């Protein structure tokens, strides 16, 4: 009876560890998702700022165009007051408002993020060889794990990436 109780406790403990590990991975993925949402919101905020700036430039252009039209009207009135024929006043210069500024803002929805190419980790380093040994020589898996860590931590150095993947692999094998 004690053996069955011990086995049942062992199974319960094992299931509890698996559940704790799953919760840890869920928390990590939630954190990554939250970071992605924050980055997206910053991009949207920047886009909205650019649109606001563009609208300010257009409004200023429209104000300047109105002032220019008023100046043309005043100029034509002065010509009339002094009896000067408009066609003889300045034959080489036409009075027209300047063309509107040409701005094109990118469409955020149409833009696709170009993934950055991860840096290659030196395959001659002892840490890489240790990592490869832990994976029984499976270079494909090693490269996939390294690339994923580089994507998650683009500002980290190669040694840090290797330490992280080796530590994660050893930790996961203990659990």
C-alpha positions in Angstrom: 0.0 0.0 0.0 2.9 2.4 0.8 4.4 1.7 -2.6 1.2 2.7 -4.3 1.0 5.8 -2.2 4.7 6.7 -3.0 4.1 6.1 -6.7 0.9 8.3 -6.6 2.8 11.0 -4.8 5.7 10.8 -7.3 3.2 11.0 -10.2 1.4 14.0 -8.6 4.8 15.7 -8.0 5.9 15.0 -11.6 2.6 16.4 -13.0 2.9 19.5 -10.7 6.4 20.1 -12.1 5.2 19.8 -15.7 2.4 22.2 -14.9 4.8 24.7 -13.3 7.0 24.5 -16.3 4.0 25.1 -18.6 3.0 28.1 -16.5 6.5 29.5 -16.8 6.5 29.2 -20.6 3.0 30.8 -20.7 4.3 33.7 -18.6 7.3 34.1 -20.9 5.1 34.1 -24.0 2.8 36.6 -22.4 5.7 38.8 -21.7 6.9 38.6 -25.3 3.4 39.3 -26.6 3.2 42.3 -24.3 6.5 43.6 -25.5 5.4 43.1 -29.1 2.1 45.0 -28.4 4.1 47.9 -26.8 6.4 48.1 -29.9 3.4 48.1 -32.2 1.8 50.9 -30.2 5.0 53.0 -30.3 5.0 52.5 -34.1 1.4 53.6 -34.4 2.0 56.6 -32.1 5.0 57.6 -34.3 2.9 57.2 -37.4 0.1 59.3 -35.9 2.7 62.0 -35.0 3.9 62.0 -38.6 0.4 62.4 -39.8 -0.2 65.3 -37.4 3.1 66.9 -38.7 2.0 66.4 -42.3 -1.4 68.0 -41.5 0.4 71.0 -39.9 2.5 71.5 -43.1 -0.6 71.3 -45.3 -2.4 73.8 -43.1 0.6 76.2 -43.2 0.8 75.7 -47.0 -2.9 76.6 -47.3 -2.4 79.7 -45.1 0.6 80.8 -47.2 -1.4 80.2 -50.4 -4.2 82.4 -49.1 -1.7 85.1 -48.2 -0.1 84.8 -51.6 -3.5 85.2 -53.3 -4.2 88.3 -51.2 -0.8 89.7 -52.3 -1.7 89.1 -55.9 -5.0 90.8 -55.5 -3.4 93.8 -53.8 -0.7 93.9 -56.5 -3.3 93.9 -59.2 -5.2 96.7 -57.4 -2.0 98.8 -57.2 -1.4 98.3 -60.9 -4.9 99.5 -61.7 -4.6 102.5 -59.3 -1.5 103.6 -61.2 -2.9 102.8 -64.6 -0.3 100.2 -65.4 -1.3 97.4 -67.8 -0.9 94.1 -66.0 0.5 92.4 -69.1 3.2 95.1 -69.5 4.1 95.2 -65.8 6.2 92.0 -65.6 6.1 90.0 -68.7 8.7 87.6 -67.6 7.3 86.6 -64.3 3.9 84.9 -63.7 2.4 85.4 -60.3 1.2 81.9 -59.2 1.3 80.2 -55.9 4.1 77.7 -55.3 3.3 74.1 -55.8 2.2 72.1 -52.7 4.8 70.2 -50.8 5.1 66.6 -51.8 5.1 64.2 -48.9 4.3 60.6 -48.9 3.9 58.7 -45.7 4.2 54.9 -45.6 1.2 52.9 -45.0 1.9 50.9 -41.8 -0.5 48.1 -42.7 1.2 47.6 -46.0 4.6 47.7 -44.6 6.1 44.4 -43.5 8.9 44.1 -41.1 12.1 42.8 -42.7 13.6 40.3 -40.4 17.2 41.1 -39.6 19.7 38.4 -40.4 21.1 37.0 -37.2 24.9 37.0 -36.7 26.6 33.7 -37.1 28.0 32.2 -33.9 31.6 30.8 -34.3 31.4 27.1 -34.7 35.0 26.7 -33.5 34.3 28.1 -30.0 34.4 25.6 -27.2 31.0 26.7 -26.0 29.4 25.9 -29.4 31.1 22.5 -29.3 29.7 21.9 -25.8 26.2 23.0 -27.0 26.5 20.7 -30.0 27.6 17.8 -27.8 24.5 18.4 -25.6 22.4 18.1 -28.8 24.1 14.9 -29.9 25.7 16.7 -32.9 22.3 18.0 -34.3 23.5 21.3 -35.9 20.0 22.1 -37.3 18.5 22.2 -33.8 21.5 24.1 -32.5 21.2 26.7 -35.2 17.5 27.0 -34.7 17.9 27.5 -30.9 20.7 30.1 -31.4 18.7 32.0 -34.0 15.7 32.1 -31.8 17.7 33.5 -28.9 19.3 36.1 -31.2 15.8 37.2 -32.2 14.7 37.5 -28.6 17.9 39.3 -27.5 19.3 41.1 -30.6 21.6 43.3 -28.4 23.4 40.5 -26.7 26.8 39.1 -27.6 27.5 35.7 -29.1 28.9 34.3 -25.8 25.9 35.4 -23.9 23.6 33.7 -26.5 25.6 30.5 -26.2 25.5 30.6 -22.4 21.8 31.2 -22.5 21.0 28.3 -24.9 23.3 25.9 -23.0 21.8 27.0 -19.7 18.2 26.6 -21.0 19.0 23.2 -22.4 20.6 21.9 -19.2 17.7 23.4 -17.1 15.1 21.8 -19.3 16.8 18.4 -19.1 16.9 18.6 -15.3 13.1 19.4 -15.0 
